[in-house]
Structure formats: C-alpha cells, structure tokens
C-alpha cells in the first residue's frame, strides 16, 4: 500500500466545520438569551460584535497556536510511506532521505487528551483542537522528524509501526524537549487499572491510624504494590497537612 502525504485538507475541513457550528450556535442562542434575560428584542450593536469576536478568538486560540506550530515545522516536509516495500521516504527542506520501516527506533503519537477515552472511557468532551496531533518519529541513525497530521492523517489509522507509543495531551504543541515517558496502549491501560486500584486502597485505608499504616510500609512485601502506594499517598498527605 503506497501513501504519498502532502497536505491533509480533511483536517482543515473539520476545523472549518467546527467553527461554522460555533458561529451558528452563537447566532441562535444569543438573541434567545438576550430576550429571556432582558425581556426585550435583541439588537445587534458594535459592542456585541466586539464581544463575540473576542469569544471567537479565545475559542480558536489553541488552534491558531498549534496550527502555526505544525505549519512552521512541516511547511517544507513531504512523506511517502510504502508498506509493500517496507519503506518511508521523507523530504524536508529539499533534502530527500529513504528509510526502511525496520530502521525506526521510536514511534510516538502525541494525541489530544480526548482520545484517551478509548482506554479509560472517561467520557471527556471533544475540544476544537482535539483532532490536531503529531508523530514523533526517530530512526536508528539519529534522524528525527515531527510529522503533524496536517500532512499525515494517522489519527484514526492503524499505526504502521509495531509498538507505537502514545502521549495524551491537553495541548498538542510540538515539544522537542519533552522527556515524559510515552506508553503503548496496553501499558497505558495497565497503568489506568493500577491507578484505579490504588485509589480504592486509599479510600479503604484513609481511616487507619499512622501505626497501622507504618505497619503496612514495614511489611510491604506482604501487600499488593497498589496498597503500598496508597499508604504512601495517605502518609504524604498527612505530613503535608
């Protein structure tokens, strides 16, 4: 399967559609709200236009910042993925390079926090910048690329790289110095389960005395790691308090 990625116009259409929905919502809701609160007919004036313009800019600010960040990083980048021949061709600033997929050292998808719902089903609201994401791709020779989904529509596709890892972020700005650990979906799911179990132990142990809690810490080998972690959290909170 060959894919020659240049620009992902589908993403721009989604962003445009979301803005249209937002504007239509304001047009419909505002006069009704004005009438119910003021008891009189809504009249469009300059102050109202200014207020709506500010709201619109604030609503889109994350998009503007991330989009500019992605454009700056990828404006002179093209990528060609050929899974049949197991190769990836990347052109950046006029320099063309060819790699084997097996030469990839690290593959990390940086996605919006909304997409973490697929792991923990937390029912997070989708934000206007949720569909913006980037791919941190590093090869064995040290070459590293930050490929946004402005040029690669990878968000809903099966990753071409086995064991691709994930970072879920509220603000998907390209951070080249980001050192926080990324995890596979399986690892992330296990961490979520561990966190949930730890929270249950915190609830269970919070009424115990310090003597009882210290007894668990002294004999930690006899307890589940989540139980020990819960005790450490409770003790830390007690010391802070």
TORSE-682614 format. One record per residue (C-alpha): y, z, x; residue number from 0. Coordinates in Angstrom, 3 decimals. Layout:
<nodes>
+----------+----------+----------+-----+
!        y !        z !        x ! num !
+----------+----------+----------+-----+
!        Y !        Z !        X ! NUM !
...
+----------+----------+----------+-----+
</nodes>
This chain:
<nodes>
+----------+----------+----------+-----+
!        y !        z !        x ! num !
+----------+----------+----------+-----+
!    0.000 !    0.000 !    0.000 !   0 !
!    3.299 !   -1.066 !    1.503 !   1 !
!    6.596 !    0.550 !    0.652 !   2 !
!    9.897 !   -0.550 !    2.086 !   3 !
!   12.504 !    2.079 !    1.279 !   4 !
!   16.213 !    1.397 !    1.449 !   5 !
!   18.168 !    2.986 !   -1.385 !   6 !
!   16.864 !    4.980 !   -4.320 !   7 !
!   19.018 !    3.700 !   -7.174 !   8 !
!   16.813 !    5.542 !   -9.658 !   9 !
!   18.192 !    8.867 !   -8.435 !  10 !
!   21.790 !    7.705 !   -8.865 !  11 !
!   20.989 !    6.649 !  -12.433 !  12 !
!   19.594 !   10.117 !  -13.143 !  13 !
!   22.747 !   11.778 !  -11.783 !  14 !
!   24.927 !    9.432 !  -13.841 !  15 !
!   22.876 !   10.138 !  -16.961 !  16 !
!   23.180 !   13.915 !  -16.460 !  17 !
!   26.955 !   13.606 !  -16.159 !  18 !
!   27.152 !   11.479 !  -19.293 !  19 !
!   25.177 !   14.122 !  -21.208 !  20 !
!   27.511 !   16.813 !  -19.857 !  21 !
!   30.662 !   14.957 !  -20.911 !  22 !
!   29.259 !   14.147 !  -24.352 !  23 !
!   28.342 !   17.808 !  -24.784 !  24 !
!   31.909 !   18.860 !  -23.969 !  25 !
!   33.345 !   16.284 !  -26.357 !  26 !
!   31.125 !   17.543 !  -29.196 !  27 !
!   31.192 !   21.288 !  -28.587 !  28 !
!   34.827 !   21.926 !  -27.622 !  29 !
!   36.540 !   20.778 !  -30.875 !  30 !
!   33.999 !   22.735 !  -32.930 !  31 !
!   34.503 !   25.875 !  -30.840 !  32 !
!   38.290 !   25.445 !  -30.999 !  33 !
!   38.200 !   25.135 !  -34.778 !  34 !
!   35.914 !   28.144 !  -35.308 !  35 !
!   37.897 !   30.408 !  -32.985 !  36 !
!   41.438 !   29.249 !  -33.750 !  37 !
!   40.968 !   28.246 !  -37.361 !  38 !
!   42.900 !   25.030 !  -36.836 !  39 !
!   42.337 !   21.434 !  -35.817 !  40 !
!   41.700 !   20.695 !  -32.149 !  41 !
!   44.478 !   18.737 !  -30.428 !  42 !
!   43.910 !   17.049 !  -27.082 !  43 !
!   46.636 !   18.026 !  -24.616 !  44 !
!   47.282 !   17.810 !  -20.889 !  45 !
!   46.236 !   21.418 !  -20.222 !  46 !
!   42.886 !   20.847 !  -21.906 !  47 !
!   42.289 !   17.706 !  -19.818 !  48 !
!   43.057 !   19.666 !  -16.637 !  49 !
!   40.672 !   22.464 !  -17.613 !  50 !
!   37.881 !   20.013 !  -18.462 !  51 !
!   38.475 !   18.161 !  -15.186 !  52 !
!   38.117 !   21.394 !  -13.218 !  53 !
!   34.897 !   22.271 !  -15.085 !  54 !
!   33.554 !   18.779 !  -14.404 !  55 !
!   34.337 !   19.054 !  -10.687 !  56 !
!   32.728 !   22.512 !  -10.420 !  57 !
!   29.674 !   21.225 !  -12.283 !  58 !
!   29.315 !   18.363 !   -9.812 !  59 !
!   30.366 !   20.165 !   -6.629 !  60 !
!   26.791 !   20.802 !   -5.382 !  61 !
!   26.025 !   17.126 !   -5.985 !  62 !
!   29.095 !   15.917 !   -4.130 !  63 !
!   28.374 !   18.102 !   -1.086 !  64 !
!   24.633 !   17.332 !   -0.904 !  65 !
!   25.065 !   13.644 !   -1.658 !  66 !
!   27.686 !   13.266 !    1.094 !  67 !
!   25.428 !   15.206 !    3.476 !  68 !
!   22.487 !   12.900 !    2.700 !  69 !
!   24.605 !    9.760 !    2.895 !  70 !
!   26.017 !   10.777 !    6.273 !  71 !
!   22.504 !   11.414 !    7.627 !  72 !
!   20.810 !    8.323 !    6.160 !  73 !
!   23.513 !    5.664 !    5.766 !  74 !
!   22.059 !    3.648 !    8.679 !  75 !
!   18.419 !    4.525 !    8.085 !  76 !
!   15.553 !    2.456 !    6.664 !  77 !
!   11.920 !    3.425 !    6.424 !  78 !
!    8.806 !    1.349 !    5.844 !  79 !
!    5.533 !    3.076 !    5.006 !  80 !
!    2.319 !    1.064 !    5.232 !  81 !
!   -0.598 !    3.297 !    4.233 !  82 !
!   -3.057 !    0.408 !    4.522 !  83 !
!   -2.314 !    0.047 !    8.240 !  84 !
!   -1.614 !    3.766 !    8.677 !  85 !
!    1.915 !    3.173 !    9.996 !  86 !
!    5.508 !    4.207 !    9.484 !  87 !
!    8.434 !    2.110 !   10.680 !  88 !
!   11.869 !    3.733 !   10.897 !  89 !
!   15.174 !    2.075 !   11.713 !  90 !
!   18.046 !    4.473 !   12.475 !  91 !
!   21.451 !    3.343 !   13.744 !  92 !
!   19.997 !   -0.040 !   14.697 !  93 !
!   17.113 !    1.433 !   16.723 !  94 !
!   13.713 !    0.457 !   15.359 !  95 !
!   10.584 !    2.538 !   16.035 !  96 !
!    6.989 !    2.264 !   14.898 !  97 !
!    4.654 !    5.233 !   14.452 !  98 !
!    1.107 !    5.911 !   13.329 !  99 !
!    0.802 !    8.337 !   10.420 ! 100 !
!   -1.618 !   10.321 !   12.595 ! 101 !
!    1.238 !   10.846 !   15.106 ! 102 !
!    3.110 !   13.048 !   12.634 ! 103 !
!    3.379 !   16.595 !   13.946 ! 104 !
!    5.118 !   18.169 !   10.970 ! 105 !
!    5.930 !   17.067 !    7.421 ! 106 !
!    8.102 !   19.355 !    5.285 ! 107 !
!    9.549 !   18.644 !    1.845 ! 108 !
!   12.748 !   20.563 !    1.069 ! 109 !
!   12.910 !   20.666 !   -2.715 ! 110 !
!   15.128 !   22.310 !   -5.308 ! 111 !
!   14.020 !   25.760 !   -6.470 ! 112 !
!   13.348 !   24.261 !   -9.920 ! 113 !
!   10.228 !   22.538 !   -8.570 ! 114 !
!    8.719 !   25.893 !   -7.623 ! 115 !
!    7.841 !   26.151 !  -11.314 ! 116 !
!    4.723 !   24.114 !  -10.548 ! 117 !
!    3.459 !   27.133 !   -8.587 ! 118 !
!    4.560 !   30.235 !  -10.474 ! 119 !
!    5.526 !   28.821 !  -13.903 ! 120 !
!    8.708 !   30.915 !  -13.827 ! 121 !
!   10.487 !   28.604 !  -16.311 ! 122 !
!   13.539 !   28.044 !  -14.115 ! 123 !
!   16.340 !   25.920 !  -15.581 ! 124 !
!   16.790 !   22.496 !  -14.070 ! 125 !
!   20.181 !   22.081 !  -12.397 ! 126 !
!   22.079 !   18.858 !  -11.834 ! 127 !
!   21.209 !   18.923 !   -8.119 ! 128 !
!   17.504 !   19.755 !   -8.669 ! 129 !
!   16.326 !   16.186 !   -8.042 ! 130 !
!   18.049 !   15.985 !   -4.649 ! 131 !
!   15.627 !   16.650 !   -1.808 ! 132 !
!   14.866 !   15.695 !    1.780 ! 133 !
!   11.862 !   15.162 !    4.021 ! 134 !
!   11.834 !   16.803 !    7.472 ! 135 !
!    9.557 !   14.504 !    9.465 ! 136 !
!    8.665 !   15.237 !   13.107 ! 137 !
!    6.398 !   13.222 !   15.398 ! 138 !
!    4.299 !   14.305 !   18.376 ! 139 !
!    6.735 !   12.711 !   20.859 ! 140 !
!    9.568 !   14.923 !   19.589 ! 141 !
!   11.298 !   12.326 !   17.389 ! 142 !
!   12.565 !   13.964 !   14.229 ! 143 !
!   14.070 !   12.488 !   11.081 ! 144 !
!   15.621 !   13.947 !    7.961 ! 145 !
!   14.842 !   11.459 !    5.198 ! 146 !
!   16.593 !   12.173 !    1.905 ! 147 !
!   15.308 !   10.916 !   -1.408 ! 148 !
!   18.387 !    8.726 !   -1.604 ! 149 !
!   16.207 !    6.277 !    0.309 ! 150 !
!   12.691 !    7.638 !   -0.298 ! 151 !
!   11.629 !    8.522 !   -3.837 ! 152 !
!    8.994 !   11.019 !   -2.680 ! 153 !
!    9.744 !   13.805 !   -5.128 ! 154 !
!    7.075 !   13.032 !   -7.702 ! 155 !
!    4.635 !   11.121 !   -5.487 ! 156 !
!    1.544 !   12.420 !   -3.743 ! 157 !
!    2.555 !   13.168 !   -0.119 ! 158 !
!    1.301 !   10.537 !    2.330 ! 159 !
!    0.861 !   13.236 !    4.977 ! 160 !
!   -2.018 !   15.650 !    4.536 ! 161 !
!   -0.997 !   19.331 !    4.521 ! 162 !
!    2.662 !   18.544 !    3.907 ! 163 !
!    4.513 !   21.836 !    3.652 ! 164 !
!    7.284 !   22.846 !    1.252 ! 165 !
!   10.525 !   24.776 !    1.179 ! 166 !
!   12.071 !   25.520 !   -2.206 ! 167 !
!   15.816 !   25.993 !   -2.002 ! 168 !
!   18.714 !   26.545 !   -4.371 ! 169 !
!   20.965 !   24.276 !   -2.299 ! 170 !
!   19.129 !   21.398 !   -0.591 ! 171 !
!   21.692 !   20.745 !    2.144 ! 172 !
!   20.125 !   19.354 !    5.333 ! 173 !
!   19.931 !   22.272 !    7.743 ! 174 !
!   18.591 !   21.122 !   11.118 ! 175 !
!   18.518 !   24.670 !   12.492 ! 176 !
!   16.534 !   26.066 !    9.572 ! 177 !
!   13.775 !   28.222 !   11.058 ! 178 !
!   12.369 !   29.733 !    7.873 ! 179 !
!    8.651 !   29.089 !    7.527 ! 180 !
!    7.516 !   26.334 !    5.200 ! 181 !
!    4.182 !   26.633 !    3.411 ! 182 !
!    1.604 !   24.408 !    1.800 ! 183 !
!    1.396 !   24.652 !   -1.980 ! 184 !
!   -1.849 !   26.607 !   -1.615 ! 185 !
!   -0.234 !   29.069 !    0.809 ! 186 !
!    2.795 !   29.415 !   -1.458 ! 187 !
!    0.547 !   30.098 !   -4.437 ! 188 !
!   -1.346 !   32.765 !   -2.479 ! 189 !
!    1.932 !   34.366 !   -1.416 ! 190 !
!    3.111 !   34.437 !   -5.031 ! 191 !
!   -0.122 !   36.147 !   -6.094 ! 192 !
!    0.230 !   38.655 !   -3.260 ! 193 !
!    3.824 !   39.365 !   -4.245 ! 194 !
!    2.829 !   39.861 !   -7.866 ! 195 !
!    0.053 !   42.304 !   -6.914 ! 196 !
!    2.422 !   44.209 !   -4.613 ! 197 !
!    4.896 !   44.604 !   -7.482 ! 198 !
!    2.102 !   46.039 !   -9.648 ! 199 !
!    1.289 !   48.604 !   -6.955 ! 200 !
!    4.985 !   49.521 !   -6.639 ! 201 !
!    5.041 !   50.250 !  -10.364 ! 202 !
!    1.822 !   52.253 !  -10.078 ! 203 !
!    2.842 !   54.305 !   -7.020 ! 204 !
!    6.518 !   54.982 !   -7.755 ! 205 !
!    5.739 !   58.378 !   -9.356 ! 206 !
!    3.694 !   59.595 !   -6.376 ! 207 !
!    5.096 !   62.245 !   -4.045 ! 208 !
!    6.050 !   61.496 !   -0.436 ! 209 !
!    2.977 !   63.433 !    0.718 ! 210 !
!    0.720 !   61.185 !   -1.353 ! 211 !
!    2.497 !   58.053 !   -0.150 ! 212 !
!    2.235 !   59.119 !    3.504 ! 213 !
!   -1.470 !   59.769 !    2.961 ! 214 !
!   -1.885 !   56.099 !    1.988 ! 215 !
!    0.029 !   54.970 !    5.094 ! 216 !
!   -2.066 !   57.155 !    7.376 ! 217 !
!   -5.270 !   55.750 !    5.884 ! 218 !
!   -4.025 !   52.217 !    5.319 ! 219 !
!   -7.351 !   50.692 !    6.383 ! 220 !
!   -8.868 !   52.099 !    3.198 ! 221 !
!   -6.378 !   50.338 !    0.924 ! 222 !
!   -5.522 !   46.774 !   -0.008 ! 223 !
!   -2.712 !   45.278 !    2.064 ! 224 !
!   -0.641 !   44.826 !   -1.115 ! 225 !
!   -0.985 !   48.538 !   -1.851 ! 226 !
!    0.182 !   49.465 !    1.655 ! 227 !
!    3.091 !   47.028 !    1.343 ! 228 !
!    4.053 !   48.629 !   -1.968 ! 229 !
!    4.108 !   52.086 !   -0.367 ! 230 !
!    6.288 !   50.799 !    2.486 ! 231 !
!    8.735 !   49.346 !   -0.050 ! 232 !
!    8.884 !   52.615 !   -2.001 ! 233 !
!    9.390 !   54.694 !    1.146 ! 234 !
!   12.089 !   52.357 !    2.396 ! 235 !
!   13.932 !   52.653 !   -0.919 ! 236 !
!   13.671 !   56.435 !   -0.772 ! 237 !
!   15.135 !   56.502 !    2.749 ! 238 !
!   17.995 !   54.198 !    1.748 ! 239 !
!   18.717 !   56.337 !   -1.269 ! 240 !
+----------+----------+----------+-----+
</nodes>
